[in-house]
Amino acid sequence: MKMILKIVLPVLLLSAVTTSCATTVRVAPANNVVITKLHHPKVVVHKNVKYYRSGGVWYIKKNRRYVTVAAPVGMRIATLPRGYKVVRVRGVRYYKYKGVYYRKSGRKYIVVNV
């Protein structure tokens, strides 16, 4: 019995000392970021859904808050976000910003899957 106490007691004390008092924080995936205000968002309607674009990030409005979503494929926009990069995939020219690819079609740009 004394032998067990000599082994168990130091293990319990060591675990109590090394255990952190910090609470666990869960981080939601990037597609579930919730924001309450957007600075001058561009509003675009696609398939009867109102999308808000600010800083190259796409949002939809839910209960007075903005939730990030993937860019809707097929969406047509007039201007590209600042900081886009020109890339070539299989010889086709695309414009990329924050993981979203755009293709020029006339005077507009279309969100595409690459």
C-alpha positions in Angstrom: 0.0 0.0 0.0 2.8 2.4 0.9 4.5 1.5 -2.4 1.4 2.5 -4.4 1.1 5.7 -2.5 4.7 6.6 -3.2 4.1 6.1 -6.9 0.6 7.5 -7.3 1.0 10.6 -5.1 3.9 12.1 -7.1 2.1 11.4 -10.4 -1.0 13.1 -9.2 1.0 16.1 -8.0 2.9 16.3 -11.2 -0.2 16.2 -13.4 -1.9 18.9 -11.2 1.1 21.2 -11.6 1.5 20.7 -15.4 -2.2 21.0 -16.2 -3.0 24.4 -17.7 -5.7 26.6 -16.2 -6.5 28.1 -19.6 -9.9 27.4 -21.1 -10.2 25.5 -24.4 -10.9 27.8 -27.4 -12.5 26.4 -30.5 -11.9 28.2 -33.7 -14.6 27.9 -36.4 -13.6 27.2 -40.0 -13.0 30.2 -42.2 -16.4 29.7 -43.9 -18.3 30.4 -40.7 -16.7 33.7 -39.7 -19.4 36.1 -38.4 -19.0 39.9 -38.7 -21.5 42.5 -37.5 -20.4 45.4 -39.7 -18.9 45.6 -43.2 -17.1 48.7 -44.6 -18.8 49.7 -47.8 -19.7 46.3 -49.1 -20.6 45.7 -52.8 -24.1 44.1 -53.0 -24.7 41.6 -55.8 -27.7 39.4 -56.3 -27.1 35.9 -57.8 -29.9 33.3 -58.1 -32.1 35.4 -55.8 -29.5 35.4 -53.0 -28.1 38.7 -51.9 -24.3 38.5 -51.6 -22.0 41.2 -50.0 -18.4 41.5 -51.1 -15.9 43.5 -49.1 -12.1 43.3 -49.4 -12.4 40.3 -51.8 -14.3 38.2 -49.2 -17.9 37.1 -49.9 -20.7 37.3 -47.2 -24.4 36.6 -46.9 -26.5 38.4 -44.3 -28.1 36.4 -41.5 -29.9 38.0 -38.6 -28.1 41.4 -38.8 -24.8 39.6 -39.1 -22.6 38.8 -42.1 -21.4 35.2 -42.5 -18.5 34.4 -44.9 -19.3 32.0 -47.7 -17.5 30.6 -50.7 -17.7 32.8 -53.8 -20.8 31.7 -55.8 -19.6 30.1 -59.1 -21.1 31.9 -62.1 -21.4 35.3 -60.3 -20.5 38.2 -62.6 -18.8 41.2 -61.1 -17.6 44.5 -62.7 -14.3 45.0 -60.9 -11.7 42.7 -59.4 -10.6 43.1 -55.8 -7.4 45.0 -55.1 -4.3 42.8 -54.9 -5.4 40.1 -57.4 -2.8 38.0 -59.2 -2.9 36.9 -62.9 -2.3 33.2 -63.2 -2.4 30.7 -66.1 -3.9 27.3 -65.7 -3.6 25.0 -68.7 -2.9 28.0 -70.9 -6.0 29.9 -69.8 -5.7 33.3 -68.1 -7.4 33.7 -64.7 -7.4 36.3 -62.0 -6.9 35.0 -58.4 -7.6 36.6 -55.1 -7.8 34.8 -51.7 -8.4 31.4 -53.4 -11.2 32.7 -55.7 -10.6 32.5 -59.4 -12.1 34.9 -61.9 -12.2 34.8 -65.7 -12.8 37.8 -67.9 -15.9 37.7 -70.0 -16.4 40.9 -72.0 -16.3 43.8 -69.6 -17.2 41.6 -66.5 -15.4 39.0 -64.5 -17.0 35.6 -63.7 -16.3 33.5 -60.6 -15.1 30.1 -61.8 -13.9 26.7 -60.4 -10.4 25.8 -61.5 
